[in-house]
Amino acid sequence: MTIRNVQPPDDKAAPPADLSLFARIEGLVGEERALLEIPARERSQQQKDRLRDLGDELDQIWQGLRARAERLAAR
């Protein structure tokens, strides 16, 4: 049996944007979770600042996803 018109995967191809975003979100959530496991009174100022930054970035992503869903629903 011969399979035609099948091309090997291109290792240089970038992952789909959705996968990249998902990986980014997973990384942010994992980092946030690790920082939240440190008792609040024991967190350094740098860790507190990073938690705030993570929350801000996750909020922006969430807002973007909600706006995207609204645009898609309006079609």
Contacts in CASP RR format, 6 or more apart in sequence:
PFRMAT RR
TARGET T0000
AUTHOR 0000-0000-0000
METHOD contacts of the structure
MODEL  1
MTIRNVQPPDDKAAPPADLSLFARIEGLVGEERALLEIPARERSQQQKDR
LRDLGDELDQIWQGLRARAERLAAR
14 20 0 8 1.000
15 23 0 8 1.000
21 61 0 8 1.000
24 61 0 8 1.000
25 58 0 8 1.000
25 61 0 8 1.000
28 54 0 8 1.000
28 55 0 8 1.000
28 57 0 8 1.000
28 58 0 8 1.000
28 61 0 8 1.000
29 58 0 8 1.000
31 50 0 8 1.000
31 54 0 8 1.000
32 51 0 8 1.000
32 54 0 8 1.000
32 55 0 8 1.000
32 58 0 8 1.000
35 43 0 8 1.000
35 47 0 8 1.000
35 50 0 8 1.000
35 51 0 8 1.000
35 54 0 8 1.000
36 51 0 8 1.000
38 47 0 8 1.000
43 51 0 8 1.000
END
